[in-house]
Amino acid sequence: MRICEFLLYWINFSQFGSKERGATLIEYVLIVAVIAVAVFAASQAGLVSAIQGVFTDAQDCIGGTCS
């Protein structure tokens, strides 16, 4: 019986924190900002040229000049 009481207490306690919608929104915005900075940093680190090289090699192979 104590386990059921604990679970009911925990469910009620966890619903208390769900009323903080502003904090949750801010957390999501910060996560999106971190992802955007990471994508930008990766693109500046030569990722774009590496991807272009892969597509150029694939295009050459499709055209019949694959080495």
C-alpha positions, 0 to 999 in steps of 0.5 A: 500500500505504501508504494501506491501512496508514493506513486500518487504523491509523485504524480501530484508532485510532478504535475505541480512542475508542469505549470511552469510553461514560461521556463519550459519555453525558455529551455526549448529556445535555448536548445534551438539556439545551441543547435543553430550555433553548432550547425553554423560552427560546423559549416564554418569548419569546412563541412560545406566543402566536404559535402560538395566534394562528395556530391561532385564525386558522385556526379562524376561517377554517374557521368562515367568519369569515376576514378 
